[in-house]
Amino acid sequence: MTQVYEKGVRAGQRVTWVGAIVNALLIACKFFAGIFGHSQALIADAVHSVSDLFTDIIVLFGLKIGRKEPDEGHPFGHARIETLASALVGLALIATALYLGVDAASNIYRHSEYHPTKLALIGAGLSIILKEALYYYTVRVGRRIKSQLIVANAWHHRSDALSSVAVFLGVTGALIRPSWHILDAFAALLVSFFIVKVGLDILRDSLREITDRAPSPETLNKISNCARSVPGVLDMHDLRVRTSGGFYQMETHIVVDGQLTVYEGHKIAKAVESCLVEEIEDLDRVIVHVDPVIEEKASESIIKHKGA
């Protein structure tokens, strides 16, 4: 797993640095186009891009620390740091959304007038193209290296693209009919709802991992069927599976004939481990305990196992 982790870190850092550079350029572009193009929604979108740059820093830190090898103080590795960083990304998204939403609602209430120009339209269009391209690039890398943190950051890019779509529509409406200037503020409010949804989804997934929630029943059944299919395994029980940094860590007990030698029982356990490594994707580590059963119970278990 060491080489896999190292390649994952390099790929994750590379895609995050690309995102950070693009975000820095977009921040300058959006603020310029928003101020001189008279678009409150585009300025709000620029603030969103500032939060993107902030989360890029979190991602770089979380990825570097979270994918370090296990050490004496952290025998199970540091993957939970990556999970915690994902939760921070989710919280940053929600905080950004609340800021944008309150500001937009305030402008709607006060009937603040903004008359955006074509410059704001160009800025929003550029943001849509670049951020959507970043989303596809980042989410592909995140899924390939099995990093929830990188995938979360990809959705941060997607939320920025969606917010820019709302800005684009709001500015277009205001340009078509100046009396519809309030659409710009409504677009900013719509942006906030998009961002809250994404932030809550990321936070929910991170909390599930932090609290050691078990994977789906389909995954558990696949694990159980794989272990039970190994010759010599009479039964299986006490299966425990958790996710850490996007990878499964599990332990289980298998029942074997108590008349077998220690070497034979160990060999069966290793066969179970090999089966799980081959059949279960994203498996980090597995511990198989061997439980012997007396001859009478072993015969009953064999008949039951064959009948199944």
BAVEXKOL-539006 format. One record per residue (C-alpha): residue number from 1; residue in one letter; x, y, z. Coordinates in steps of 0.2 Angstrom, whole numbers, plus 5000, padded with zeros to 4 digits. Each point is the difference from the previous one (the first is absolute). Layout:
# residues N
 num residu    X    Y    Z
 NUM      a    X    Y    Z
...
# end
This chain:
# residues 308
 num residu    X    Y    Z
   1      m 5000 5000 5000
   2      t 5015 5012 5002
   3      q 5003 5003 4982
   4      v 4981 5002 4997
   5      y 4999 5013 5014
   6      e 5016 5009 4993
   7      k 4992 5001 4983
   8      g 4984 5005 5007
   9      v 5008 5015 5009
  10      r 5010 5006 4985
  11      a 4984 4999 4989
  12      g 4989 5009 5013
  13      q 5013 5013 5003
  14      r 5002 5004 4982
  15      v 4981 5001 4996
  16      t 4998 5011 5016
  17      w 5014 5012 4994
  18      v 4993 5002 4983
  19      g 4983 5004 5009
  20      a 5008 5013 5011
  21      i 5009 5009 4986
  22      v 4983 5000 4990
  23      n 4991 5006 5015
  24      a 5013 5014 5003
  25      l 4997 5006 4982
  26      l 4981 4999 5001
  27      i 5000 5010 5016
  28      a 5009 5015 4992
  29      c 4989 4998 4984
  30      k 4983 4999 5010
  31      f 5004 5014 5011
  32      f 5005 5011 4985
  33      a 4985 4995 4990
  34      g 4988 5001 5014
  35      i 5006 5018 5006
  36      f 5002 5008 4983
  37      g 4985 4990 4993
  38      h 4989 5005 5014
  39      s 4995 4982 5005
  40      q 4997 4996 5019
  41      a 4997 4982 4995
  42      l 5017 4999 4992
  43      i 5009 5008 5014
  44      a 4991 4987 5012
  45      d 5007 4987 4988
  46      a 5017 5007 5002
  47      v 4999 4998 5019
  48      h 4995 4982 4996
  49      s 5016 4997 4990
  50      v 5010 5007 5015
  51      s 4992 4986 5011
  52      d 5006 4988 4986
  53      l 5018 5006 5002
  54      f 4998 4998 5019
  55      t 4994 4983 4998
  56      d 5014 4996 4988
  57      i 5012 5003 5014
  58      i 4990 4989 5011
  59      v 5001 4986 4987
  60      l 5018 5001 4998
  61      f 5003 4999 5018
  62      g 4988 4986 5003
  63      l 5006 4990 4985
  64      k 5018 5001 5006
  65      i 4997 4996 5018
  66      g 4986 4988 4997
  67      r 5009 4988 4989
  68      k 5016 4998 5010
  69      e 5004 4982 5004
  70      p 4996 4993 5017
  71      d 5012 5004 5014
  72      e 5002 4995 5019
  73      g 4987 5013 5005
  74      h 4988 4997 4986
  75      p 5000 4981 4997
  76      f 4985 5001 4989
  77      g 5007 5015 4989
  78      h 4995 5018 4999
  79      a 4985 4998 4988
  80      r 4988 5008 5012
  81      i 5009 5017 4998
  82      e 4995 4999 4982
  83      t 4982 4997 5005
  84      l 5001 5014 5013
  85      a 5006 5012 4986
  86      s 4985 4994 4989
  87      a 4989 5005 5014
  88      l 5008 5017 5001
  89      v 4997 5002 4981
  90      g 4982 4997 5003
  91      l 4999 5012 5014
  92      a 5009 5013 4990
  93      l 4987 4998 4986
  94      i 4986 5002 5012
  95      a 5007 5016 5008
  96      t 5003 5007 4983
  97      a 4982 4997 4995
  98      l 4993 5008 5016
  99      y 5010 5015 4997
 100      l 4995 5002 4981
 101      g 4982 4995 5004
 102      v 4998 5013 5014
 103      d 5008 5014 4990
 104      a 4989 4996 4985
 105      a 4984 4999 5010
 106      s 5004 5017 5008
 107      n 5002 5008 4983
 108      i 4984 4993 4994
 109      y 4991 5007 5016
 110      r 5008 5017 4997
 111      h 4996 4999 4981
 112      s 5019 5005 4997
 113      e 5002 5004 4982
 114      y 5014 4992 4990
 115      h 5001 5002 4981
 116      p 5013 4987 4994
 117      t 5009 5002 4983
 118      k 5006 4988 4987
 119      l 5017 5000 5009
 120      a 4991 4991 5014
 121      l 4993 4988 4988
 122      i 5017 4996 4993
 123      g 5007 4997 5017
 124      a 4986 4988 5005
 125      g 5002 4991 4983
 126      l 5019 4998 5003
 127      s 4997 4993 5017
 128      i 4988 4987 4994
 129      i 5012 4993 4987
 130      l 5015 4999 5012
 131      k 4992 4994 5015
 132      e 4990 4986 4991
 133      a 5016 4995 4992
 134      l 5008 5000 5017
 135      y 4986 4989 5007
 136      y 5002 4986 4988
 137      y 5019 5000 5001
 138      t 4999 5000 5019
 139      v 4986 4988 5003
 140      r 5008 4987 4988
 141      v 5017 5001 5010
 142      g 4991 4999 5016
 143      r 4990 4984 4995
 144      r 5016 4992 4993
 145      i 5010 5003 5016
 146      k 4986 4996 5011
 147      s 5000 5017 5009
 148      q 4984 5007 5007
 149      l 5009 5016 5004
 150      i 5005 5003 4981
 151      v 4982 4995 4995
 152      a 4993 5012 5013
 153      n 5012 5014 4992
 154      a 4993 4995 4983
 155      w 4983 5004 5006
 156      h 5006 5016 5006
 157      h 5005 5004 4982
 158      r 4983 4994 4994
 159      s 4991 5011 5013
 160      d 5010 5015 4993
 161      a 4995 4996 4982
 162      l 4982 4998 5005
 163      s 5000 5017 5009
 164      s 5008 5008 4985
 165      v 4985 4992 4989
 166      a 4988 5009 5012
 167      v 5010 5016 4998
 168      f 5000 4998 4981
 169      l 4981 4998 5000
 170      g 4997 5015 5012
 171      v 5012 5012 4990
 172      t 4992 4994 4984
 173      g 4983 5004 5006
 174      a 5005 5017 5007
 175      l 5008 5004 4983
 176      i 4984 4995 4990
 177      r 4989 5011 5011
 178      p 5009 5013 5012
 179      s 4984 5000 5011
 180      w 5004 4982 5004
 181      h 5016 5005 5009
 182      i 4994 4991 5016
 183      l 5004 4984 4991
 184      d 5018 5002 5004
 185      a 4997 4999 5018
 186      f 4988 4986 4998
 187      a 5014 4991 4990
 188      a 5011 5002 5015
 189      l 4987 4993 5012
 190      l 4998 4985 4989
 191      v 5019 4998 5000
 192      s 5000 4998 5019
 193      f 4987 4986 4999
 194      f 5011 4990 4988
 195      i 5015 5002 5011
 196      v 4991 4995 5016
 197      k 4994 4984 4992
 198      v 5017 4995 4995
 199      g 5008 5005 5017
 200      l 4987 4989 5009
 201      d 5003 4985 4989
 202      i 5019 5001 5003
 203      l 4998 5003 5019
 204      r 4988 4985 5001
 205      d 5012 4988 4991
 206      s 5014 5006 5011
 207      l 4991 4997 5016
 208      r 4994 4983 4995
 209      e 5019 4995 4998
 210      i 5005 5009 5016
 211      t 4987 4990 5009
 212      d 5005 4983 4993
 213      r 4984 4997 4991
 214      a 4999 4983 4991
 215      p 5000 5000 4981
 216      s 4984 4995 4990
 217      p 4992 4983 5002
 218      e 5005 4995 4983
 219      t 5018 5003 5004
 220      l 4999 4990 5016
 221      n 4991 4986 4991
 222      k 5014 4999 4987
 223      i 5013 4999 5014
 224      s 4990 4986 5009
 225      n 4998 4990 4984
 226      c 5018 5002 4995
 227      a 5006 4993 5017
 228      r 4987 4986 5001
 229      s 5005 4994 4983
 230      v 5018 4995 5005
 231      p 5002 4982 5003
 232      g 5002 4995 5018
 233      v 4989 5015 5006
 234      l 4985 4992 5009
 235      d 4993 5017 5006
 236      m 5003 5018 5002
 237      h 4995 5012 5014
 238      d 5004 5017 5009
 239      l 5004 5009 4983
 240      r 5005 5018 5004
 241      v 5003 5012 4985
 242      r 5004 5019 5001
 243      t 5006 5013 4987
 244      s 5016 5010 5003
 245      g 5006 5013 4987
 246      g 4989 4991 4987
 247      f 5007 4983 5003
 248      y 4992 4985 5010
 249      q 5008 4993 5016
 250      m 4992 4984 5006
 251      e 5001 4985 5012
 252      t 4990 4984 5001
 253      h 5000 4983 5008
 254      i 4999 4984 4989
 255      v 4995 4983 5007
 256      v 5011 4985 4995
 257      d 5001 4982 5005
 258      g 5008 4999 5018
 259      q 5010 4984 4995
 260      l 5010 5010 4987
 261      t 5018 5005 5005
 262      v 5005 5018 5003
 263      y 5009 5001 4984
 264      e 4984 4994 4990
 265      g 4989 5012 5009
 266      h 5012 5014 4997
 267      k 5001 4995 4981
 268      i 4981 5001 4999
 269      a 5000 5017 5008
 270      k 5013 5006 4987
 271      a 4989 4993 4986
 272      v 4986 5011 5007
 273      e 5011 5015 5000
 274      s 5005 4997 4982
 275      c 4982 4998 4995
 276      l 4995 5016 5008
 277      v 5015 5010 4992
 278      e 4995 4994 4983
 279      e 4981 5002 5001
 280      i 4998 5016 5011
 281      e 5005 5016 4992
 282      d 5008 5014 5011
 283      l 5006 4987 5014
 284      d 5014 5007 5011
 285      r 5002 4986 5013
 286      v 4991 4985 5006
 287      i 5002 4989 5016
 288      v 4993 4983 5000
 289      h 4998 4991 5017
 290      v 4999 4981 4999
 291      d 4987 4991 5012
 292      p 5001 4981 5002
 293      v 4984 4990 5002
 294      i 4999 4982 5007
 295      e 4998 4985 4988
 296      e 4981 4998 5003
 297      k 4996 5018 4997
 298      a 5012 5001 4986
 299      s 4990 4986 4991
 300      e 4984 5009 5003
 301      s 5008 5016 4993
 302      i 5007 4991 4985
 303      i 4982 4993 4996
 304      k 4992 5017 5003
 305      h 5014 5008 4989
 306      k 4998 4988 4986
 307      g 4981 5001 5001
 308      a 5001 5019 4998
# end
